[in-house]
Amino acid sequence: MEATALEIEQVNKWYAADVHAVRDVNLAVEPGEFMIFVGPSGCGKSTLLRMVAGLERVDSGVIRMDGKSIHRVPPRDRDIAMVFQNYALYPTMKVYDNMAFPLKMRRWGREEIRARVMEVAESLGLLEYLDRRPGALSGGQRQRVALGRALVRRPRLFLMDEPLSNLDAKLRVDMRREIVSFQRDLGTTTVYVTHDQTEAMTMGSRIAVLRDGVLQQAGTPREVYDRPANLFVARFIGSPPMNVWEGEYRGRPCTVGIRPEHVYLAGEGEPGAVRAIVTDVERTGRESLLFLNLPGMPVLTAAVGADCARCPGEETGVILDRGRLHFFDRETEQRL
């Protein structure tokens, strides 16, 4: 089965008269793509996903799959599989029956169902749990079952709404890799919602950043990180966040930004260095984050090597990589 293209054109959603949850969103998801919707809570990403699924009405605009509008197609007939944050498993059914349920509803034959469930269970490492009920599983295992129930169907489109939010940090990392691997193997067009920019950057072939129902930018993780379209994207994407301060660009007032990894410690007497006081140090093991007080500027963060020996109160030279500066209009906050 060929992968499905998804088009979202001028889509709007209102809740009552004064809550404009999704505003004129235009986005094309290519066949086989892993698209991430990312943004803070309340930005409209889950609402947009639910409109694709048919669980929310589209108030204006159009959503198409392979060029055909799906507005009048009931959710059950859209051939979409959805994975939720809360797993949505049947507690009285064993793992096998949970995974087989969507195939039974589509009247697959018993042997077909068994072969497909066993195939997916093996790929997810669930074979030994097929006779257990969800209550006897860990959070990571339950999430695998929910994922498996979606995978058995081979739908035209996968929709995932914050599926890893309930897992601990290590399980989230493990499941991120598994989901990306399965999606790559299947080639099924996938839309994944998260508020976690690390998930977005590590999982998506492209990411769409939303804020207050408005699509701020869509592009590859590298494009969004290196050339943020506006100040919100610049601050939201990246950890630690971009340093920003008020400045000028070609004689006009603007906001200037630079990523912490492009703030360097200078050697003794190095040309172009600015003197700074180290106000605090956070050592993460992989790197050290230095918080620096420079004359006439807010405190800047520098991401330097883990072996950096600087301590709070020390003076050091600092160089800002001028080729890595970002400039944003002070009024519109758009990239200059």
C-alpha positions as a Markdown table, in Angstrom:
| # | Residue | x | y | z |
|---|---|---|---|---|
| 1 | Met | 0.0 | 0.0 | 0.0 |
| 2 | Glu | 1.4 | 3.4 | -1.0 |
| 3 | Ala | 1.9 | 6.0 | 1.8 |
| 4 | Thr | -0.8 | 8.7 | 2.2 |
| 5 | Ala | -0.4 | 12.4 | 1.7 |
| 6 | Leu | -2.2 | 14.7 | 4.2 |
| 7 | Glu | -3.2 | 18.3 | 3.4 |
| 8 | Ile | -4.4 | 20.8 | 5.9 |
| 9 | Glu | -5.7 | 24.0 | 4.2 |
| 10 | Gln | -6.9 | 27.2 | 6.0 |
| 11 | Val | -8.2 | 25.1 | 8.9 |
| 12 | Asn | -9.9 | 26.9 | 11.8 |
| 13 | Lys | -11.5 | 25.8 | 15.0 |
| 14 | Trp | -13.5 | 27.8 | 17.5 |
| 15 | Tyr | -14.8 | 26.8 | 20.9 |
| 16 | Ala | -17.7 | 29.3 | 21.7 |
| 17 | Ala | -17.4 | 32.7 | 20.1 |
| 18 | Asp | -14.2 | 33.9 | 21.8 |
| 19 | Val | -11.9 | 30.8 | 21.8 |
| 20 | His | -10.1 | 30.5 | 18.4 |
| 21 | Ala | -8.2 | 27.3 | 19.1 |
| 22 | Val | -6.8 | 26.7 | 15.5 |
| 23 | Arg | -6.2 | 29.7 | 13.2 |
| 24 | Asp | -5.8 | 29.4 | 9.4 |
| 25 | Val | -3.4 | 26.5 | 9.5 |
| 26 | Asn | -1.9 | 25.4 | 6.2 |
| 27 | Leu | 0.4 | 22.4 | 6.2 |
| 28 | Ala | 1.2 | 19.5 | 3.8 |
| 29 | Val | 2.4 | 16.2 | 5.2 |
| 30 | Glu | 4.3 | 14.2 | 2.5 |
| 31 | Pro | 3.6 | 10.5 | 2.0 |
| 32 | Gly | 5.6 | 8.4 | 4.5 |
| 33 | Glu | 6.6 | 11.4 | 6.5 |
| 34 | Phe | 7.0 | 11.5 | 10.3 |
| 35 | Met | 5.5 | 15.0 | 11.1 |
| 36 | Ile | 5.6 | 16.4 | 14.7 |
| 37 | Phe | 3.2 | 19.0 | 16.0 |
| 38 | Val | 5.0 | 20.7 | 18.9 |
| 39 | Gly | 4.2 | 23.6 | 21.1 |
| 40 | Pro | 3.2 | 24.6 | 24.7 |
| 41 | Ser | 0.0 | 23.5 | 26.3 |
| 42 | Gly | -3.1 | 25.0 | 24.8 |
| 43 | Cys | -1.4 | 25.8 | 21.4 |
| 44 | Gly | -3.9 | 23.8 | 19.4 |
| 45 | Lys | -1.8 | 20.8 | 18.4 |
| 46 | Ser | -4.0 | 18.1 | 19.9 |
| 47 | Thr | -7.1 | 19.9 | 18.5 |
| 48 | Leu | -5.6 | 19.9 | 15.1 |
| 49 | Leu | -4.8 | 16.2 | 15.4 |
| 50 | Arg | -8.3 | 15.4 | 16.5 |
| 51 | Met | -9.7 | 17.2 | 13.5 |
| 52 | Val | -7.7 | 15.0 | 11.2 |
| 53 | Ala | -9.0 | 12.0 | 13.1 |
| 54 | Gly | -12.6 | 13.2 | 12.8 |
| 55 | Leu | -13.0 | 13.6 | 16.6 |
| 56 | Glu | -13.4 | 17.4 | 16.3 |
| 57 | Arg | -15.4 | 19.3 | 13.7 |
| 58 | Val | -13.5 | 21.5 | 11.2 |
| 59 | Asp | -15.3 | 24.9 | 11.4 |
| 60 | Ser | -13.7 | 26.2 | 8.2 |
| 61 | Gly | -11.0 | 25.1 | 5.8 |
| 62 | Val | -10.4 | 21.6 | 4.5 |
| 63 | Ile | -8.4 | 18.5 | 5.4 |
| 64 | Arg | -7.6 | 16.1 | 2.5 |
| 65 | Met | -6.1 | 12.6 | 2.4 |
| 66 | Asp | -4.5 | 11.8 | -1.0 |
| 67 | Gly | -6.3 | 14.9 | -2.5 |
| 68 | Lys | -9.8 | 14.0 | -1.3 |
| 69 | Ser | -11.7 | 15.9 | 1.5 |
| 70 | Ile | -12.4 | 13.7 | 4.5 |
| 71 | His | -14.9 | 16.1 | 6.2 |
| 72 | Arg | -17.9 | 13.9 | 5.4 |
| 73 | Val | -16.1 | 10.6 | 6.1 |
| 74 | Pro | -16.9 | 9.2 | 9.6 |
| 75 | Pro | -13.9 | 8.6 | 11.9 |
| 76 | Arg | -14.3 | 4.8 | 11.6 |
| 77 | Asp | -14.1 | 5.0 | 7.8 |
| 78 | Arg | -11.0 | 7.2 | 7.5 |
| 79 | Asp | -8.6 | 4.2 | 7.9 |
| 80 | Ile | -6.6 | 6.1 | 10.7 |
| 81 | Ala | -5.1 | 4.5 | 13.7 |
| 82 | Met | -4.7 | 6.7 | 16.8 |
| 83 | Val | -2.5 | 6.2 | 19.9 |
| 84 | Phe | -3.4 | 8.2 | 23.0 |
| 85 | Gln | -1.5 | 9.3 | 26.1 |
| 86 | Asn | -3.7 | 7.2 | 28.4 |
| 87 | Tyr | -3.2 | 3.9 | 26.4 |
| 88 | Ala | -7.0 | 3.3 | 26.1 |
| 89 | Leu | -6.7 | -0.5 | 26.6 |
| 90 | Tyr | -9.5 | -2.7 | 27.6 |
| 91 | Pro | -8.6 | -3.8 | 31.2 |
| 92 | Thr | -10.6 | -7.1 | 31.1 |
| 93 | Met | -9.0 | -8.2 | 27.8 |
| 94 | Lys | -5.7 | -10.0 | 27.6 |
| 95 | Val | -2.9 | -8.3 | 25.5 |
| 96 | Tyr | -3.6 | -10.6 | 22.6 |
| 97 | Asp | -7.3 | -9.7 | 22.5 |
| 98 | Asn | -6.5 | -6.0 | 22.9 |
| 99 | Met | -4.2 | -6.1 | 19.9 |
| 100 | Ala | -6.6 | -8.3 | 17.9 |
| 101 | Phe | -9.7 | -6.2 | 18.6 |
| 102 | Pro | -9.5 | -3.8 | 15.6 |
| 103 | Leu | -8.9 | -6.7 | 13.2 |
| 104 | Lys | -12.0 | -8.5 | 14.6 |
| 105 | Met | -14.0 | -5.4 | 14.1 |
| 106 | Arg | -13.0 | -5.4 | 10.5 |
| 107 | Arg | -13.9 | -9.1 | 10.2 |
| 108 | Trp | -10.5 | -10.5 | 9.5 |
| 109 | Gly | -10.2 | -14.3 | 9.6 |
| 110 | Arg | -9.0 | -16.0 | 12.7 |
| 111 | Glu | -5.7 | -17.2 | 11.2 |
| 112 | Glu | -5.1 | -13.8 | 9.6 |
| 113 | Ile | -5.6 | -12.1 | 12.9 |
| 114 | Arg | -3.3 | -14.5 | 14.7 |
| 115 | Ala | -0.5 | -14.2 | 12.2 |
| 116 | Arg | -0.7 | -10.4 | 12.2 |
| 117 | Val | -0.8 | -10.1 | 16.0 |
| 118 | Met | 2.1 | -12.5 | 16.5 |
| 119 | Glu | 4.1 | -10.6 | 13.9 |
| 120 | Val | 3.6 | -7.2 | 15.6 |
| 121 | Ala | 4.0 | -8.7 | 19.1 |
| 122 | Glu | 7.3 | -10.1 | 18.2 |
| 123 | Ser | 8.6 | -6.8 | 16.7 |
| 124 | Leu | 7.5 | -5.0 | 19.9 |
| 125 | Gly | 8.9 | -7.6 | 22.3 |
| 126 | Leu | 5.4 | -8.5 | 23.6 |
| 127 | Leu | 5.2 | -12.3 | 22.9 |
| 128 | Glu | 5.7 | -13.3 | 26.5 |
| 129 | Tyr | 2.9 | -10.9 | 27.6 |
| 130 | Leu | 0.1 | -11.9 | 25.3 |
| 131 | Asp | -1.8 | -13.9 | 28.0 |
| 132 | Arg | -1.6 | -11.1 | 30.5 |
| 133 | Arg | -4.0 | -8.3 | 31.2 |
| 134 | Pro | -3.0 | -4.6 | 31.1 |
| 135 | Gly | -3.1 | -4.3 | 34.9 |
| 136 | Ala | -0.2 | -6.8 | 35.1 |
| 137 | Leu | 2.0 | -4.7 | 32.8 |
| 138 | Ser | 4.4 | -1.8 | 33.4 |
| 139 | Gly | 3.7 | 1.6 | 31.9 |
| 140 | Gly | 6.2 | 0.9 | 29.1 |
| 141 | Gln | 4.7 | -2.5 | 28.3 |
| 142 | Arg | 1.1 | -1.0 | 28.2 |
| 143 | Gln | 2.3 | 1.7 | 25.8 |
| 144 | Arg | 3.8 | -1.0 | 23.6 |
| 145 | Val | 0.4 | -2.8 | 23.6 |
| 146 | Ala | -1.4 | 0.4 | 22.6 |
| 147 | Leu | 1.2 | 1.0 | 19.9 |
| 148 | Gly | 0.8 | -2.6 | 18.7 |
| 149 | Arg | -3.0 | -2.3 | 18.5 |
| 150 | Ala | -2.5 | 0.6 | 16.1 |
| 151 | Leu | 0.3 | -1.2 | 14.1 |
| 152 | Val | -1.7 | -4.4 | 13.4 |
| 153 | Arg | -4.1 | -2.5 | 11.2 |
| 154 | Arg | -1.6 | -1.1 | 8.7 |
| 155 | Pro | -3.8 | 2.1 | 8.4 |
| 156 | Arg | -3.3 | 4.9 | 5.9 |
| 157 | Leu | -2.3 | 7.3 | 8.7 |
| 158 | Phe | -1.0 | 7.0 | 12.2 |
| 159 | Leu | -1.9 | 9.7 | 14.7 |
| 160 | Met | -0.1 | 9.8 | 18.1 |
| 161 | Asp | -1.2 | 12.2 | 20.8 |
| 162 | Glu | 1.5 | 12.6 | 23.5 |
| 163 | Pro | 1.9 | 8.8 | 23.7 |
| 164 | Leu | 5.0 | 8.9 | 26.0 |
| 165 | Ser | 3.9 | 11.5 | 28.5 |
| 166 | Asn | 3.2 | 9.0 | 31.3 |
| 167 | Leu | 6.5 | 7.2 | 31.0 |
| 168 | Asp | 9.7 | 7.8 | 33.0 |
| 169 | Ala | 12.7 | 9.5 | 31.4 |
| 170 | Lys | 14.6 | 6.3 | 30.4 |
| 171 | Leu | 11.5 | 4.6 | 29.0 |
| 172 | Arg | 10.7 | 7.7 | 27.0 |
| 173 | Val | 14.1 | 7.6 | 25.3 |
| 174 | Asp | 13.8 | 3.8 | 24.6 |
| 175 | Met | 10.2 | 4.2 | 23.2 |
| 176 | Arg | 11.2 | 7.2 | 21.0 |
| 177 | Arg | 13.7 | 5.0 | 19.2 |
| 178 | Glu | 11.3 | 2.2 | 18.9 |
| 179 | Ile | 8.5 | 4.3 | 17.4 |
| 180 | Val | 10.9 | 6.0 | 14.9 |
| 181 | Ser | 12.2 | 2.6 | 13.9 |
| 182 | Phe | 8.7 | 1.1 | 13.4 |
| 183 | Gln | 7.5 | 4.1 | 11.4 |
| 184 | Arg | 10.6 | 3.9 | 9.2 |
| 185 | Asp | 10.1 | 0.2 | 8.5 |
| 186 | Leu | 6.4 | 0.6 | 7.8 |
| 187 | Gly | 6.6 | 3.8 | 5.8 |
| 188 | Thr | 3.2 | 4.9 | 7.1 |
| 189 | Thr | 2.5 | 8.6 | 7.2 |
| 190 | Thr | 2.6 | 9.6 | 10.8 |
| 191 | Val | 1.6 | 12.7 | 12.8 |
| 192 | Tyr | 2.8 | 12.9 | 16.3 |
| 193 | Val | 1.9 | 15.5 | 19.0 |
| 194 | Thr | 4.2 | 16.5 | 21.8 |
| 195 | His | 5.0 | 19.5 | 24.0 |
| 196 | Asp | 8.5 | 18.2 | 24.4 |
| 197 | Gln | 10.9 | 19.9 | 22.0 |
| 198 | Thr | 13.5 | 17.2 | 22.6 |
| 199 | Glu | 11.0 | 14.5 | 21.3 |
| 200 | Ala | 10.2 | 16.8 | 18.4 |
| 201 | Met | 13.9 | 17.3 | 17.4 |
| 202 | Thr | 14.9 | 13.7 | 17.8 |
| 203 | Met | 11.9 | 11.9 | 16.2 |
| 204 | Gly | 10.5 | 14.0 | 13.4 |
| 205 | Ser | 11.5 | 14.2 | 9.7 |
| 206 | Arg | 9.8 | 17.6 | 10.0 |
| 207 | Ile | 8.4 | 19.5 | 12.8 |
| 208 | Ala | 5.5 | 22.1 | 12.9 |
| 209 | Val | 5.7 | 24.6 | 15.8 |
| 210 | Leu | 2.4 | 26.0 | 17.0 |
| 211 | Arg | 1.5 | 28.8 | 19.4 |
| 212 | Asp | -2.0 | 30.1 | 20.3 |
| 213 | Gly | -3.5 | 28.1 | 17.4 |
| 214 | Val | -1.1 | 29.6 | 14.8 |
| 215 | Leu | 1.5 | 27.6 | 12.8 |
| 216 | Gln | 4.7 | 29.5 | 13.5 |
| 217 | Gln | 7.1 | 27.4 | 11.4 |
| 218 | Ala | 7.4 | 24.0 | 9.7 |
| 219 | Gly | 10.7 | 22.5 | 8.6 |
| 220 | Thr | 13.3 | 19.9 | 9.4 |
| 221 | Pro | 14.6 | 19.9 | 12.9 |
| 222 | Arg | 17.9 | 21.4 | 11.6 |
| 223 | Glu | 16.1 | 24.2 | 9.7 |
| 224 | Val | 14.0 | 25.2 | 12.7 |
| 225 | Tyr | 16.9 | 25.1 | 15.0 |
| 226 | Asp | 19.4 | 27.0 | 12.8 |
| 227 | Arg | 16.9 | 29.5 | 11.3 |
| 228 | Pro | 14.0 | 30.0 | 13.6 |
| 229 | Ala | 11.2 | 32.0 | 11.9 |
| 230 | Asn | 10.5 | 34.2 | 14.9 |
| 231 | Leu | 11.5 | 34.9 | 18.5 |
| 232 | Phe | 9.0 | 32.4 | 19.9 |
| 233 | Val | 10.4 | 29.5 | 17.9 |
| 234 | Ala | 14.0 | 30.6 | 18.8 |
| 235 | Arg | 13.2 | 30.5 | 22.5 |
| 236 | Phe | 11.0 | 27.4 | 22.4 |
| 237 | Ile | 13.3 | 25.1 | 20.4 |
| 238 | Gly | 16.6 | 24.4 | 22.0 |
| 239 | Ser | 17.8 | 23.4 | 25.4 |
| 240 | Pro | 19.2 | 25.4 | 27.1 |
| 241 | Pro | 17.2 | 28.1 | 25.3 |
| 242 | Met | 18.7 | 30.8 | 23.1 |
| 243 | Asn | 20.2 | 33.9 | 24.7 |
| 244 | Val | 18.4 | 37.1 | 23.7 |
| 245 | Trp | 19.0 | 40.8 | 24.3 |
| 246 | Glu | 18.0 | 44.1 | 22.8 |
| 247 | Gly | 20.3 | 45.5 | 20.1 |
| 248 | Glu | 20.5 | 46.9 | 16.6 |
| 249 | Tyr | 20.7 | 45.4 | 13.1 |
| 250 | Arg | 21.7 | 47.7 | 10.3 |
| 251 | Gly | 20.7 | 50.7 | 12.3 |
| 252 | Arg | 17.3 | 49.5 | 13.3 |
| 253 | Pro | 16.2 | 48.4 | 16.8 |
| 254 | Cys | 16.0 | 44.6 | 17.1 |
| 255 | Thr | 16.2 | 41.6 | 19.4 |
| 256 | Val | 19.5 | 39.7 | 19.1 |
| 257 | Gly | 19.9 | 36.0 | 19.8 |
| 258 | Ile | 22.7 | 33.4 | 20.1 |
| 259 | Arg | 22.6 | 29.8 | 21.0 |
| 260 | Pro | 24.6 | 28.9 | 24.2 |
| 261 | Glu | 26.9 | 26.6 | 22.3 |
| 262 | His | 28.0 | 29.6 | 20.2 |
| 263 | Val | 29.2 | 31.5 | 23.3 |
| 264 | Tyr | 32.9 | 30.6 | 23.7 |
| 265 | Leu | 35.4 | 31.1 | 26.5 |
| 266 | Ala | 38.4 | 33.1 | 25.3 |
| 267 | Gly | 42.0 | 32.4 | 25.9 |
| 268 | Glu | 44.3 | 34.9 | 27.6 |
| 269 | Gly | 44.6 | 38.0 | 25.4 |
| 270 | Glu | 42.5 | 36.6 | 22.6 |
| 271 | Pro | 41.3 | 39.3 | 20.2 |
| 272 | Gly | 37.6 | 40.3 | 20.3 |
| 273 | Ala | 37.0 | 38.9 | 23.8 |
| 274 | Val | 34.7 | 40.6 | 26.3 |
| 275 | Arg | 35.2 | 40.3 | 30.0 |
| 276 | Ala | 32.5 | 38.6 | 32.0 |
| 277 | Ile | 31.9 | 37.3 | 35.5 |
| 278 | Val | 30.7 | 33.7 | 36.0 |
| 279 | Thr | 27.6 | 34.0 | 38.2 |
| 280 | Asp | 26.7 | 30.3 | 38.3 |
| 281 | Val | 27.7 | 26.9 | 36.9 |
| 282 | Glu | 25.5 | 23.8 | 36.2 |
| 283 | Arg | 27.5 | 20.6 | 35.4 |
| 284 | Thr | 25.3 | 18.1 | 33.6 |
| 285 | Gly | 28.1 | 15.5 | 33.1 |
| 286 | Arg | 28.0 | 15.9 | 29.3 |
| 287 | Glu | 28.7 | 19.6 | 29.4 |
| 288 | Ser | 28.9 | 22.6 | 31.7 |
| 289 | Leu | 26.5 | 25.5 | 31.6 |
| 290 | Leu | 28.1 | 28.8 | 32.6 |
| 291 | Phe | 25.9 | 31.8 | 33.4 |
| 292 | Leu | 27.8 | 34.9 | 32.6 |
| 293 | Asn | 27.3 | 38.5 | 33.5 |
| 294 | Leu | 28.5 | 40.8 | 30.7 |
| 295 | Pro | 28.5 | 44.7 | 30.9 |
| 296 | Gly | 25.2 | 46.1 | 29.7 |
| 297 | Met | 23.6 | 42.8 | 28.9 |
| 298 | Pro | 21.4 | 40.2 | 30.6 |
| 299 | Val | 23.0 | 37.1 | 32.0 |
| 300 | Leu | 24.1 | 34.8 | 29.1 |
| 301 | Thr | 24.3 | 31.1 | 29.1 |
| 302 | Ala | 27.4 | 29.4 | 27.6 |
| 303 | Ala | 27.4 | 25.6 | 26.9 |
| 304 | Val | 31.1 | 24.5 | 27.2 |
| 305 | Gly | 33.0 | 21.3 | 27.8 |
| 306 | Ala | 32.3 | 19.1 | 30.8 |
| 307 | Asp | 35.9 | 19.6 | 32.0 |
| 308 | Cys | 35.6 | 23.3 | 32.3 |
| 309 | Ala | 37.0 | 24.4 | 35.7 |
| 310 | Arg | 35.4 | 27.8 | 35.9 |
| 311 | Cys | 33.7 | 28.6 | 39.2 |
| 312 | Pro | 31.1 | 31.3 | 40.3 |
| 313 | Gly | 32.8 | 34.6 | 41.0 |
| 314 | Glu | 35.6 | 34.1 | 38.5 |
| 315 | Glu | 36.3 | 36.5 | 35.6 |
| 316 | Thr | 36.7 | 35.1 | 32.1 |
| 317 | Gly | 37.0 | 36.3 | 28.5 |
| 318 | Val | 34.0 | 35.5 | 26.3 |
| 319 | Ile | 33.6 | 35.5 | 22.5 |
| 320 | Leu | 30.2 | 35.6 | 20.7 |
| 321 | Asp | 30.3 | 33.9 | 17.3 |
| 322 | Arg | 29.1 | 36.7 | 15.2 |
| 323 | Gly | 28.4 | 34.4 | 12.3 |
| 324 | Arg | 25.8 | 32.6 | 14.5 |
| 325 | Leu | 23.9 | 35.7 | 15.7 |
| 326 | His | 20.1 | 35.8 | 15.0 |
| 327 | Phe | 18.2 | 39.1 | 14.5 |
| 328 | Phe | 14.4 | 39.6 | 15.1 |
| 329 | Asp | 12.2 | 42.6 | 14.6 |
| 330 | Arg | 11.5 | 44.2 | 17.9 |
| 331 | Glu | 7.8 | 44.8 | 17.1 |
| 332 | Thr | 6.7 | 41.8 | 15.0 |
| 333 | Glu | 9.4 | 39.4 | 16.5 |
| 334 | Gln | 9.9 | 38.0 | 13.0 |
| 335 | Arg | 13.3 | 37.0 | 11.8 |
| 336 | Leu | 15.2 | 39.7 | 9.9 |
